[in-house]
Structures are given as C-alpha cells and as structure tokens.
Amino acid sequence: MISKLPVNCPFCEEEVDFEWSKYIVDQEKYHGEVENTIECDELECPHCHEVFNVFGSVYEAPKGTYSYHELSGEPIQD
C-alpha cells in the first residue's frame, strides 16, 4: 500500500507529501520485495509554488506493506 510519502522540493527544500499510487509506471518483483517505479511530471510545491518533476521508487516487502522509498525532485528543464 503506497500512501502519502515525502519528497523534497528542489527549489525551497521543503518536504512535499503526496499520494504516489497513480504515478506508478512499472512494477518489478525481486525475492519478495516489490519495486514500484514512480514518474510524476509537473508537481507543484504547496510551499513555494514552483513546479518540478519527481522520479524514483517506492518499495514494498511483502507486497502491500511499505518498506522504504527513494524519490527525487528535479527542476523542469526548458
């Protein structure tokens, strides 16, 4: 179960909690662990209102149980 998880805004460095379930683009299973690959274009920071992209993974072990996450916010390149 992926719930609200934080990512740091690359502009103001504040944590942004967001529900990532609808941004899963791939899911891989490795020895009882599930890696959910996340890609989100144009997330707006509620603190500074800058827009950025988020990518990374949320891990479950076993499936349906949150283990850890590695999410990064990156400024949008023109």
N, C-alpha and C positions, 0 to 999 in steps of 0.2 A: 504494500500500500504506500503510494507516494503521496505525502501530504505537503503542507507548506514548508519549504526549505529556503534558507537564506543564500543570497549571492551578493557580493559587494559591488556597488555601483562604481564603475571605473572613473567617474568624474568627481563625486563627493565622498566616496569610500564608505558611505552609509550602507548598512545591511538592508536588502530588499527581500522580504518574504513573499514567496509566490508559489502557486499550485502548478506543478510541472507536468502532471499526468497527460494533458492534451498536447504536450510538445515532445512526446516520445517518438523518435523516428526509427529506432531499431532496438531490438532486444536480443541479447545473447545469454546463453546459459553456460556456466563453467563450474563443474564439480559442486553443484548445489547452490551456487551463487548466481544471481541474475543481474546483468548489467543493462540498465535502461539508458540508451543514448538520447540526450536532450539537445534540441536545437530550437532556439526562440529568436526570431528577428524582431527588432524594434520594441523592446520592453522599455516603458517609461518609468524612470525613477520617481517615486512619490515625494522624495525629499527635494531634489534639485530640478526635476522635470526634464533632465537630459534623456535622450533615447539611446539605447545600446543593445547589442546582441548578446545572447547567452548561449553557451555551449558547454558540454561536459557529460557526466554520467551520474546516475543515482543507482546505488547497489542495494540489492535485497538478498538476504540469506536467512532462512529459506525464502522462496518466492512468497511475496506478500508481507514480509517483515523487513522494515527499514534496517539497513546496516550502516551505510555511510554515503556521502556524496562528494563529488569533485566538480563544482560548477564555476565557470569563469565568465565575467562580464567584459566585453570588448567594445570600444567605441566603434561606431559605424564608419567605415571607410568610404569616402566620396569617390 
